[in-house]
Amino acid sequence: MLNKKYSKILFIFFMGLGMSLLMTLIITYINTGYDNKYINRFFKAWSVSLPVALLVTTIVAPLVEKFVDKITK
């Protein structure tokens, strides 16, 4: 089991990983369809979207957490 002090980093990593994976799979399919080169196009797009998702999640997650804390009791 991992130490609780890593929970925010793990949250950011898994949120970025999951969101970028699912969105890239779906958007690649919508934009280009499914054929024998789909997986190659997906991995090429995901190699860009994963770092972007991790960066954005790192910036946005604390802001969203503060916002949610303000609007909830």
N, C-alpha and C positions, 0 to 999 in steps of 0.2 A: 504494500500500500504506500502511496506517495504522501509526503508531508502536506498538510493543509495550506502552508504558505505558497505552494505552487498552484493553488486552485484558479487564480485569475489568469495566469499564463496558460494553463491547460484549457480553461474556458475559451480564451481567445484562439488558441490553436485549433481546438475541435470545432468551434463555431465557424471559423474561417475555412477549415478543411471541408466541413459538411456543406456549407452554403456554396462554396466555389465548385465543389464536385457536382452537386445536384443542378445548380444553375448552368454550369458549362455543358453538362450532358444534355439538358433540355434545349438550351439555346443553340448548341451545335446541331442537334437534330432538327429543330425548327428551321434554321437557316440553310442547312445543306442536305438534309435528308439522311437516310441510312443506306449505306452501301459498304463495299469492302474496304474503303479508306476512312470510314467514320471514326474508328478508334484512333487512327493517326491524327486526324483533325482535332478530335477531342483532346488528346494529350498535348498537342501544340497549343490549343487555346487554354487548357488548364495550367500549363507552365507559365502563362501570363496571369491568369485570373487568381491563382492561389496566392502568390506574393501580394497582389493588390488586395485581396480579401483579408489577409493577415494584417496588413498595414491599416486598412480601413477599420477593421474590428478593434485593433489596438487603440485607435483614436476615438471611435464612436462608442464603444462599450462603456467606458467610464461616464461619458456624457449622458447616455441613456439611463445608466444606473442612478445618477443624480436626479434626472428628470422624474424617473419612476418613484424615487424616494420622496420627491416634493409633492407628487399628485396622489400618493397613497398615505394612509394613516398607519 
